[in-house]
Structures are given as C-alpha cells and as structure tokens.
Amino acid sequence: MRTAGPQTALQATAWPRLLASSWPWRSAGYLLTTMPVALAAFTGLAIVSLPWLELGARLAAGNYQAGAIAALILLGAALVGLAGPAAAVPLAELERRRLRVVDAHPVASGHRHPPATGARAWLATRYTEPATWRETCYACLLATVAPVLSIAALSAVPLAAMLIASPFLVLAQQPGSAPVALPLGTAATAGQAVPYAIAGIVLLLLVPHLLTLAAGAHGAVARALLEGGPAERLRAELADVSRSRARLADAFEAERRRIERDLHDGAQQKLVSLTMQLGLARLDTPPGSPAATAVTAAHEQAKQLMADLRELIHGIRPQVLADLGLPAALRELADQCPVPVTVTTGLAGRFPGQVEYTAYFVVAEALTNVVKHSGATRASVTAFRDSGALAIEVSDNGRGGASPGRGTGLTGLADRIAVTGGRMLLSSPPGGPTLVRAELPCQGQP
C-alpha cells in the first residue's frame, strides 16, 4: 500500500526519498523569494525605526534633552503602533499564500470580519485582535532573522562548488605562486586541496537537506504566527458556516420565488382557461342531461382546484407581502385568524425579502398555535425596530405552558429564525400569558 508523502518541508527532512523529490527545489525557491519580501519588510521596519535610531544617536552623543527624547519616544511608538500593523496585515496575507510552497496545508487567517463596513470599523477590529500583532511580530522576524537564515542556507551551494573545485584552482596557479585561499583554509598543492574537495562533496550531498530544513523551519514559524489559534479558527469556521447558511437561505428563497412564478404564470393560467372552457361547455349542454351533470361536476372541481392552487401560491409567498410589505401582510393574517388579533406596527419602508418572509411565517405559525393549542380569546402582534433588528412579538391570553420540547412547531420556528442569524425568545408560564418574540437582524434597513 502506497503511503502519502510529507506535507511540509520540515517533515520532508526525514523522508528517505528527499533527494528524488521536489522538496529541495521548492525549498530553494522559497528561500530565494524570501529575499525580496524580507527587503520590503526591512525597508518598512527601517522607516518606522527612524525615531528610535535618532534617539540612540542622541543618547550616544550625550544629548539628553528631555523634550527631544520624549518627542522621539512618542513619535517612535506612534509609528510602530500605527504603521506597523497596517503594513503587516497585507504582508502576512502574501506570506500565507507563499507558504503553500513548503506547506501543503492551507493557513487560515485569524482575523475577524469587521462588524460594519468602512475604514473605521476595519481599523478598530484589526488593531484590537491578537492576529494583527502576531503578524507584526512576524514582519519583524522577516526583516531581520529570515534573510540571514536564507543567505546562510543558500550560500552552501557556492561554498560546496568552490571546495570541490579547489584542486583545479590550485593546479591553475603558476608554479611558485602563493597558496590558494580557500573558504576553510589555504592549499599550495593539489594534494593539500583534496580534503577540501571531499568536504565540498559531502556538503553538496547535504545541501538538499540543509535547504529543506531551513525552509521548513521558516515555514513552521510562519504558520505559528500567521495562523489563527483554536478559538480564532473556530470563529472563522463559524463565520463560514453562517455565510454558507445565508447562501442556502438565499438559494431557497430564489427557488421558492421560481416555483411561485411557475405556478402563477403556468399552471394557474392553464387552470383558469380550463375552467372557462368547462363553463362554456356547461352552457352549451342541455340542462338535466347526463352530459350536463358530468360537465357541471368537472366545472365545480376545476373551480375548487383553482381555489386550492391560489391558496398554495399564497402560502408560498403571499401576494400582499410582495406588493404592500410586512405591515399590510400582518394585518391580513390578523383578519383571517378566528381569534381577535390586534396588530401594532411602527415600521417604515421595506426590509430584505428573506427577513420579511421569515417575520410573516413567524406570525402565521404563532397565530396557528394560538388557535390550535392556547384556548386564547384574544391575541396581539407587534412589529418594531430594536437596535438594528426587526422584532416581532406575538402574545395571547391563553393557558400557556408552551414548550419547544412538546412538539416540532416551535423548534422548526426557531430553526427558521436562526437561518437569518436571528433568535427566538419564548415566555409561556402555566396559566399564561404566552409571548413569542423573534429578533431578525436587518442592518442598514429603514
């Protein structure tokens, strides 16, 4: 059974098939591309460090003016605190992408999504989360330690080549010339250079391991600083689940609208035409004849089927909700309820379609429960805006005791509300009254 190869350069250092794999070449490419990125990080670090360098120069020269020292400290702290994270965030995103060269596992960002749009919300979020400051720390390491590590590992290649070529360099010298200076000493004869050549061959064999180890160590540090911790990864996964749930809800809403449109424009129109034809045929048949009886029965069935289809379309998406909005739709629900219902709304303008339909469904389901289970003699529906959310409250004076554990109705209601990112609150003590409250987020709506 064939086993999978290493997933990171650090794991590949102990792999027997390292020399025959692409890991040394990938590691060399990673170390080479580190240099320009490190140069950019070093340039940024040098700029924000100018006040500190000036402060050091003043102190070394014996200039201890308190005002100048305080000003340089404040300016240096401001540059590091403001410009450092702002530059580290895009640099870290580049490094997460570049890390794929030596690490097959994707690195998820530990950043949170800002609660609102705009530069102010973005800055407030970025400057108060640990991920930003870990990325700033990584940028400092990238500007100082990373280029030294990369140069040291990459210099092993020309060093090995020079050692291997040392006997030929000695032979190329004129007789009586000074000894040839080699990286690890000098050699006056080819025989003296042979140990250096052997050391070069050994070093050349170790170069793939050295490059892979250096790149793997760099990648491990980068992953540790650029990837979110367990709590941040969980938060990112929850955010992905929420976005996926919202996409599914939008897709469901679009499909429901398509079904409603197909039923309204297709099946309903054909049924209306059939009903009219049966009505005309009913007029043309002799009264009291068997044919008239059959046509009359078919005509009545067609009219009943058309009423049922109209009710089905209304249940998929009420026309009054689409045309006039939520307040009018809630009043229509109240008029159709056998229990007297008082509707109070203070809403202006329209809300997103998913929010409006969910609110309508909440009220329709809650009123159905009032009629079936509560024994109430009156109910009330209240809709209003509450801190960026559409709040819907349905109350009744029934016997109370409602609980999600006693059936799937309230549980399904809570699940439908949760799809929009909202929540449901229930108060129903024995003896009543019962209050169902739904809070549906609708930021930026009137």
Backbone torsions as a table, in degrees:
resi	resn	phi	psi	omega
1	MET	NA	128.0	-176.9
2	ARG	-79.4	130.9	180.0
3	THR	-96.2	152.1	179.9
4	ALA	-72.3	147.8	178.8
5	GLY	-77.2	177.4	179.7
6	PRO	-63.7	150.3	-178.5
7	GLN	-99.7	-13.7	179.0
8	THR	-134.4	159.4	178.0
9	ALA	-63.4	-34.7	179.6
10	LEU	-64.9	-38.3	175.7
11	GLN	-68.6	-32.1	-176.6
12	ALA	-70.4	-18.5	-179.2
13	THR	-63.2	-27.0	179.2
14	ALA	-101.3	12.4	-177.5
15	TRP	-86.6	128.9	-178.8
16	PRO	-62.1	-27.7	-176.4
17	ARG	-96.7	25.0	-176.7
18	LEU	-59.0	-45.9	-174.9
19	LEU	-64.8	-26.5	-179.9
20	ALA	-93.4	2.5	-177.5
21	SER	-102.1	179.9	179.0
22	SER	-91.1	-1.7	-175.5
23	TRP	-61.4	-43.0	178.1
24	PRO	-60.8	-39.9	179.7
25	TRP	-68.8	-41.0	176.9
26	ARG	-63.5	-39.2	179.2
27	SER	-66.2	-41.4	178.0
28	ALA	-62.7	-41.6	177.6
29	GLY	-64.2	-38.1	178.9
30	TYR	-64.8	-42.6	179.5
31	LEU	-67.9	-37.4	178.8
32	LEU	-65.6	-43.9	-179.5
33	THR	-73.6	-13.6	175.7
34	THR	-66.3	-31.7	-173.2
35	MET	-61.5	-52.6	179.1
36	PRO	-64.4	-35.0	178.1
37	VAL	-66.8	-41.7	178.4
38	ALA	-65.3	-35.0	177.5
39	LEU	-63.3	-42.6	177.5
40	ALA	-63.8	-42.1	178.8
41	ALA	-65.2	-39.1	179.7
42	PHE	-65.9	-38.2	177.9
43	THR	-61.9	-46.2	178.2
44	GLY	-63.2	-41.5	179.1
45	LEU	-64.5	-38.4	179.2
46	ALA	-64.8	-37.2	-179.1
47	ILE	-66.0	-47.8	-177.6
48	VAL	-72.8	-15.9	-179.7
49	SER	-92.7	-1.4	-177.9
50	LEU	-56.2	-45.8	178.1
51	PRO	-60.6	-37.0	179.5
52	TRP	-69.3	-37.1	176.7
53	LEU	-65.3	-40.9	177.5
54	GLU	-64.7	-39.8	177.9
55	LEU	-62.0	-43.7	178.3
56	GLY	-62.6	-40.0	179.0
57	ALA	-65.0	-41.0	179.4
58	ARG	-64.0	-43.7	-179.1
59	LEU	-67.1	-36.7	178.3
60	ALA	-66.6	-31.6	179.7
61	ALA	-84.3	-0.8	179.7
62	GLY	82.9	16.9	178.4
63	ASN	-91.1	105.4	-175.0
64	TYR	-113.4	38.0	177.4
65	GLN	-66.0	120.1	-174.1
66	ALA	-61.8	-41.4	-178.3
67	GLY	-63.9	-44.7	179.9
68	ALA	-66.2	-40.6	179.7
69	ILE	-64.1	-44.1	179.3
70	ALA	-63.2	-41.4	179.9
71	ALA	-64.3	-41.4	179.3
72	LEU	-66.6	-38.5	178.2
73	ILE	-64.2	-45.0	179.6
74	LEU	-64.8	-42.6	179.8
75	LEU	-65.4	-42.4	178.6
76	GLY	-63.7	-42.4	178.5
77	ALA	-64.8	-38.3	179.5
78	ALA	-66.2	-42.7	179.6
79	LEU	-65.1	-44.3	179.7
80	VAL	-65.9	-42.4	-176.3
81	GLY	-72.8	-31.0	-176.6
82	LEU	-98.3	-52.6	-175.3
83	ALA	-77.2	-31.2	-177.8
84	GLY	-58.5	-59.8	179.2
85	PRO	-62.2	-36.5	-179.6
86	ALA	-61.0	-36.1	178.2
87	ALA	-83.1	-29.1	-176.5
88	ALA	-71.9	-30.9	-176.2
89	VAL	-63.7	-53.2	177.6
90	PRO	-66.4	-33.9	177.3
91	LEU	-63.3	-39.7	178.9
92	ALA	-66.2	-36.8	177.7
93	GLU	-63.9	-40.6	175.4
94	LEU	-62.3	-42.9	-178.9
95	GLU	-67.1	-33.5	176.7
96	ARG	-64.7	-36.6	177.1
97	ARG	-71.6	-41.7	-178.1
98	ARG	-69.2	-25.3	-178.1
99	LEU	-66.0	-19.3	179.4
100	ARG	-63.6	-17.5	178.6
101	VAL	-65.2	-36.6	-175.5
102	VAL	-118.2	8.0	-179.6
103	ASP	-148.1	112.4	-176.1
104	ALA	-72.9	-19.1	-179.3
105	HIS	-82.4	129.2	178.0
106	PRO	-64.7	146.9	-179.5
107	VAL	-105.4	113.9	-179.4
108	ALA	-84.0	140.5	178.0
109	SER	-70.8	146.4	177.2
110	GLY	-93.3	8.7	-177.3
111	HIS	-76.6	147.3	173.4
112	ARG	-91.0	156.9	174.1
113	HIS	-79.2	131.2	178.4
114	PRO	-57.8	144.9	-178.1
115	PRO	-69.4	-17.0	-179.7
116	ALA	-147.9	169.9	178.3
117	THR	-83.8	162.3	178.6
118	GLY	109.0	157.2	-176.9
119	ALA	-66.1	-35.5	-177.1
120	ARG	-63.4	-45.9	179.7
121	ALA	-66.5	-37.2	179.8
122	TRP	-64.7	-47.4	-179.2
123	LEU	-65.0	-41.4	-179.8
124	ALA	-62.5	-36.8	179.4
125	THR	-73.6	-47.7	-175.3
126	ARG	-65.3	-38.8	-174.7
127	TYR	-82.6	-1.8	-179.7
128	THR	-117.9	8.5	-179.8
129	GLU	-112.0	145.6	-177.3
130	PRO	-62.2	-31.4	-176.1
131	ALA	-58.7	-38.3	-179.2
132	THR	-64.1	-41.1	-177.4
133	TRP	-76.6	-28.7	171.3
134	ARG	-65.8	-39.2	177.1
135	GLU	-66.3	-34.9	175.5
136	THR	-64.3	-41.8	176.5
137	CYS	-62.1	-40.9	178.4
138	TYR	-64.9	-38.4	178.3
139	ALA	-61.4	-38.2	176.9
140	CYS	-65.1	-42.5	177.1
141	LEU	-65.4	-37.5	179.5
142	LEU	-65.1	-31.9	-178.7
143	ALA	-82.5	-17.2	-173.9
144	THR	-120.0	-60.5	-173.0
145	VAL	-80.8	-41.8	-173.9
146	ALA	-58.3	-46.0	-179.8
147	PRO	-65.3	-33.8	177.5
148	VAL	-64.3	-44.6	178.8
149	LEU	-63.2	-43.3	-179.0
150	SER	-65.6	-45.0	-179.7
151	ILE	-64.1	-41.6	179.9
152	ALA	-62.3	-41.7	-179.2
153	ALA	-71.5	-43.5	-177.8
154	LEU	-70.5	-28.8	-179.2
155	SER	-69.3	-12.7	177.7
156	ALA	-65.1	-27.9	-179.1
157	VAL	-68.4	-56.3	177.6
158	PRO	-64.6	-31.1	177.6
159	LEU	-62.7	-46.5	178.7
160	ALA	-62.6	-41.9	179.3
161	ALA	-62.3	-40.7	-179.5
162	MET	-67.5	-39.3	179.2
163	LEU	-66.8	-41.6	179.1
164	ILE	-63.3	-36.5	-178.0
165	ALA	-84.9	1.0	-174.9
166	SER	-59.7	-41.2	177.8
167	PRO	-61.4	-37.7	-179.9
168	PHE	-70.8	-31.9	176.9
169	LEU	-67.3	-38.2	179.1
170	VAL	-67.9	-41.9	-179.7
171	LEU	-65.9	-26.5	-179.5
172	ALA	-77.4	-11.2	-180.0
173	GLN	-77.1	152.0	175.8
174	GLN	-70.6	145.5	177.2
175	PRO	-57.5	137.5	-179.9
176	GLY	84.3	1.6	178.8
177	SER	-74.7	164.7	178.5
178	ALA	-65.3	154.6	178.0
179	PRO	-56.8	148.2	-180.0
180	VAL	-79.4	128.4	178.0
181	ALA	-79.3	120.8	178.8
182	LEU	-111.3	163.8	-177.2
183	PRO	-55.9	-32.3	-176.4
184	LEU	-111.8	10.4	-179.9
185	GLY	158.9	-154.2	-179.9
186	THR	-130.5	158.0	178.5
187	ALA	-144.6	129.9	179.8
188	ALA	-98.9	-22.2	179.6
189	THR	-129.8	163.9	178.9
190	ALA	-63.0	-35.9	178.5
191	GLY	-62.6	-38.7	177.7
192	GLN	-68.3	-25.0	-177.8
193	ALA	-85.3	-13.3	-177.6
194	VAL	-60.0	-44.6	178.1
195	PRO	-59.1	-35.0	177.8
196	TYR	-66.5	-37.8	178.2
197	ALA	-64.9	-41.2	178.0
198	ILE	-63.1	-42.4	177.3
199	ALA	-62.6	-35.9	177.6
200	GLY	-65.3	-39.0	179.0
201	ILE	-65.2	-44.6	177.7
202	VAL	-60.6	-43.1	179.4
203	LEU	-63.7	-37.9	179.4
204	LEU	-64.0	-36.9	177.3
205	LEU	-68.6	-28.5	-179.6
206	LEU	-87.0	-12.7	-176.6
207	VAL	-56.9	-46.7	179.2
208	PRO	-57.1	-40.8	178.4
209	HIS	-67.5	-39.2	-178.8
210	LEU	-65.3	-45.8	179.6
211	LEU	-63.6	-43.1	-179.0
212	THR	-66.2	-38.9	179.0
213	LEU	-65.7	-43.6	-180.0
214	ALA	-64.2	-45.6	179.2
215	ALA	-66.3	-38.6	178.6
216	GLY	-64.7	-41.1	178.1
217	ALA	-64.2	-43.0	177.0
218	HIS	-60.8	-44.1	179.9
219	GLY	-63.8	-37.5	179.6
220	ALA	-65.4	-42.1	177.4
221	VAL	-64.8	-42.2	179.6
222	ALA	-61.6	-43.6	178.8
223	ARG	-63.0	-41.5	-178.0
224	ALA	-63.2	-34.0	-176.0
225	LEU	-95.1	-27.5	-174.0
226	LEU	-97.1	-15.4	179.9
227	GLU	-94.8	142.4	179.1
228	GLY	-66.7	152.4	176.8
229	GLY	-72.2	-179.6	-178.7
230	PRO	-55.5	-43.6	-179.7
231	ALA	-66.4	-39.8	-179.3
232	GLU	-70.6	-37.6	176.8
233	ARG	-64.6	-40.4	177.8
234	LEU	-63.1	-40.7	178.9
235	ARG	-63.6	-40.8	178.5
236	ALA	-65.5	-40.5	178.4
237	GLU	-64.8	-40.4	177.4
238	LEU	-64.0	-37.7	177.6
239	ALA	-64.5	-40.6	177.8
240	ASP	-64.4	-40.2	178.2
241	VAL	-63.6	-41.1	179.8
242	SER	-63.9	-43.0	178.8
243	ARG	-66.4	-38.4	178.0
244	SER	-64.6	-40.8	178.5
245	ARG	-64.3	-38.7	177.9
246	ALA	-65.8	-39.9	178.1
247	ARG	-64.2	-40.7	177.9
248	LEU	-63.9	-39.8	178.6
249	ALA	-64.3	-41.5	177.8
250	ASP	-64.4	-40.8	178.7
251	ALA	-64.8	-39.7	177.9
252	PHE	-64.1	-40.5	178.9
253	GLU	-64.4	-42.8	178.7
254	ALA	-63.6	-40.8	179.2
255	GLU	-66.5	-37.3	178.4
256	ARG	-64.8	-40.4	177.8
257	ARG	-65.2	-37.7	178.9
258	ARG	-65.0	-43.1	178.4
259	ILE	-62.4	-42.7	178.9
260	GLU	-61.4	-43.3	-179.3
261	ARG	-65.1	-41.3	179.8
262	ASP	-65.6	-40.9	178.6
263	LEU	-67.1	-40.8	-176.4
264	HIS	-71.8	-44.7	-175.3
265	ASP	-87.9	-19.4	-177.8
266	GLY	-107.1	-77.3	-173.6
267	ALA	-62.4	-41.9	-177.6
268	GLN	-66.0	-41.4	179.8
269	GLN	-65.1	-39.4	177.7
270	LYS	-66.6	-37.4	178.9
271	LEU	-69.1	-35.8	175.8
272	VAL	-63.3	-43.0	178.3
273	SER	-63.5	-41.0	178.6
274	LEU	-64.4	-40.6	179.1
275	THR	-63.3	-41.1	178.6
276	MET	-65.4	-40.8	179.4
277	GLN	-65.5	-40.0	177.0
278	LEU	-65.5	-35.5	177.0
279	GLY	-64.9	-41.6	177.1
280	LEU	-65.8	-40.9	178.4
281	ALA	-64.6	-32.4	178.8
282	ARG	-65.7	-36.1	178.9
283	LEU	-71.4	-28.6	-175.6
284	ASP	-85.6	-15.6	-178.7
285	THR	-87.3	146.4	179.3
286	PRO	-62.9	133.3	179.1
287	PRO	-61.0	138.6	176.9
288	GLY	84.4	-5.9	179.9
289	SER	-79.8	158.4	176.9
290	PRO	-56.9	-36.9	179.6
291	ALA	-65.0	-40.4	179.6
292	ALA	-63.8	-38.9	179.1
293	THR	-63.6	-43.3	-179.8
294	ALA	-66.4	-42.6	-179.4
295	VAL	-66.4	-39.7	179.2
296	THR	-62.0	-43.7	178.6
297	ALA	-62.4	-42.4	178.8
298	ALA	-65.7	-37.3	178.9
299	HIS	-64.8	-43.4	179.4
300	GLU	-65.7	-40.1	177.4
301	GLN	-63.6	-39.1	178.5
302	ALA	-64.5	-40.4	178.7
303	LYS	-66.7	-39.5	177.8
304	GLN	-65.9	-40.4	178.4
305	LEU	-64.1	-36.7	178.6
306	MET	-67.1	-37.9	177.0
307	ALA	-65.9	-40.9	178.3
308	ASP	-64.4	-40.8	179.5
309	LEU	-66.1	-38.8	178.3
310	ARG	-63.8	-38.6	177.6
311	GLU	-66.9	-37.5	178.1
312	LEU	-64.3	-44.5	178.3
313	ILE	-63.0	-39.6	178.9
314	HIS	-63.7	-35.7	178.8
315	GLY	-71.6	-32.2	178.9
316	ILE	-67.0	-49.3	176.2
317	ARG	-155.7	105.0	-177.6
318	PRO	-57.6	134.1	-177.5
319	GLN	-65.9	-35.8	-179.7
320	VAL	-66.2	-32.3	177.0
321	LEU	-67.7	-41.8	-179.9
322	ALA	-68.9	-35.3	-174.0
323	ASP	-88.6	-43.5	-170.3
324	LEU	-112.2	-12.1	177.2
325	GLY	98.7	179.8	-172.4
326	LEU	-65.9	-45.6	-178.3
327	PRO	-56.8	-44.6	179.5
328	ALA	-65.8	-38.3	179.5
329	ALA	-66.2	-38.1	178.1
330	LEU	-66.5	-38.8	177.6
331	ARG	-65.7	-35.6	177.1
332	GLU	-65.3	-41.8	176.5
333	LEU	-59.9	-41.2	179.0
334	ALA	-63.4	-39.7	179.9
335	ASP	-65.7	-32.5	-177.9
336	GLN	-83.8	-12.2	-176.6
337	CYS	-78.7	133.6	178.6
338	PRO	-63.8	-27.8	178.5
339	VAL	-87.3	135.5	177.7
340	PRO	-58.7	129.2	-176.3
341	VAL	-127.0	132.5	174.7
342	THR	-101.6	128.4	-178.4
343	VAL	-111.0	128.3	177.1
344	THR	-128.9	119.6	179.0
345	THR	-133.2	143.0	174.2
346	GLY	-125.7	41.3	-173.7
347	LEU	-100.4	140.8	176.3
348	ALA	-124.3	138.4	178.4
349	GLY	79.3	-176.5	-178.3
350	ARG	-104.1	160.1	177.6
351	PHE	-116.8	167.7	176.2
352	PRO	-55.4	146.5	-175.8
353	GLY	-55.5	-41.7	-179.8
354	GLN	-64.5	-38.2	179.8
355	VAL	-67.8	-46.1	-179.1
356	GLU	-61.6	-45.2	-177.9
357	TYR	-66.6	-40.1	178.8
358	THR	-63.2	-43.0	177.8
359	ALA	-61.7	-42.4	178.1
360	TYR	-61.8	-44.3	-179.1
361	PHE	-64.4	-39.7	179.3
362	VAL	-59.6	-47.6	-179.1
363	VAL	-66.2	-42.9	-179.3
364	ALA	-61.8	-45.0	-179.4
365	GLU	-68.1	-40.3	-179.7
366	ALA	-65.1	-42.0	178.2
367	LEU	-67.1	-34.5	175.6
368	THR	-62.3	-41.9	177.1
369	ASN	-65.2	-36.3	177.2
370	VAL	-60.0	-45.7	-177.5
371	VAL	-68.0	-41.0	-172.7
372	LYS	-81.6	-37.2	-165.5
373	HIS	-121.8	-22.6	-167.9
374	SER	-87.0	-28.0	-173.2
375	GLY	68.9	23.6	-176.6
376	ALA	-77.4	154.4	175.5
377	THR	-104.3	-10.7	175.3
378	ARG	-159.0	159.5	-179.7
379	ALA	-147.1	166.7	178.5
380	SER	-142.3	148.5	177.5
381	VAL	-125.7	127.5	-179.8
382	THR	-128.1	131.2	178.4
383	ALA	-129.0	129.8	-179.4
384	PHE	-158.9	166.2	177.0
385	ARG	-90.8	136.1	-178.9
386	ASP	-140.3	101.2	175.3
387	SER	54.5	53.7	176.6
388	GLY	79.5	9.9	179.7
389	ALA	-129.4	150.9	172.5
390	LEU	-88.2	115.9	-179.0
391	ALA	-101.4	130.4	178.2
392	ILE	-122.6	125.1	178.4
393	GLU	-123.0	128.4	176.7
394	VAL	-121.8	119.8	-178.9
395	SER	-127.3	156.4	177.0
396	ASP	-148.0	166.2	-178.7
397	ASN	-103.8	31.7	-177.0
398	GLY	-79.4	-163.5	-172.7
399	ARG	-78.3	-13.1	177.8
400	GLY	74.7	-160.3	179.8
401	GLY	79.6	12.1	178.9
402	ALA	-69.0	140.2	-178.7
403	SER	-150.4	137.2	177.3
404	PRO	-61.2	-25.3	-178.4
405	GLY	-73.3	-12.0	-177.0
406	ARG	-91.3	-2.7	-179.3
407	GLY	-178.4	175.2	-177.0
408	THR	-93.0	-7.3	-175.7
409	GLY	-62.8	-54.9	-179.0
410	LEU	-68.7	-33.8	177.3
411	THR	-64.9	-45.3	176.9
412	GLY	-62.4	-36.2	177.6
413	LEU	-63.7	-44.9	178.8
414	ALA	-64.1	-38.2	178.9
415	ASP	-64.9	-41.1	179.8
416	ARG	-65.1	-38.3	178.0
417	ILE	-67.6	-37.8	-178.6
418	ALA	-64.9	-27.8	178.9
419	VAL	-59.6	-34.1	179.8
420	THR	-85.1	1.0	-176.7
421	GLY	86.0	10.4	-178.7
422	GLY	-95.7	-167.6	179.6
423	ARG	-147.4	157.6	179.2
424	MET	-119.0	136.2	176.9
425	LEU	-118.5	138.6	-176.7
426	LEU	-131.1	131.3	172.7
427	SER	-130.2	114.7	-177.2
428	SER	-151.4	72.5	178.7
429	PRO	-69.4	154.5	176.3
430	PRO	-56.0	131.2	-176.4
431	GLY	94.1	-8.5	175.7
432	GLY	81.2	-179.9	-4.2
433	PRO	-79.9	171.5	179.0
434	THR	-109.8	135.0	177.9
435	LEU	-131.5	122.2	173.8
436	VAL	-110.8	123.0	-179.5
437	ARG	-122.0	129.2	176.3
438	ALA	-117.5	133.0	177.5
439	GLU	-117.6	115.5	-175.9
440	LEU	-114.6	116.6	-178.5
441	PRO	-65.8	136.8	179.4
442	CYS	-150.5	63.3	-178.3
443	GLN	-62.1	140.6	174.4
444	GLY	80.3	1.4	178.4
445	GLN	-93.6	158.6	-177.0
446	PRO	-65.7	NA	NA
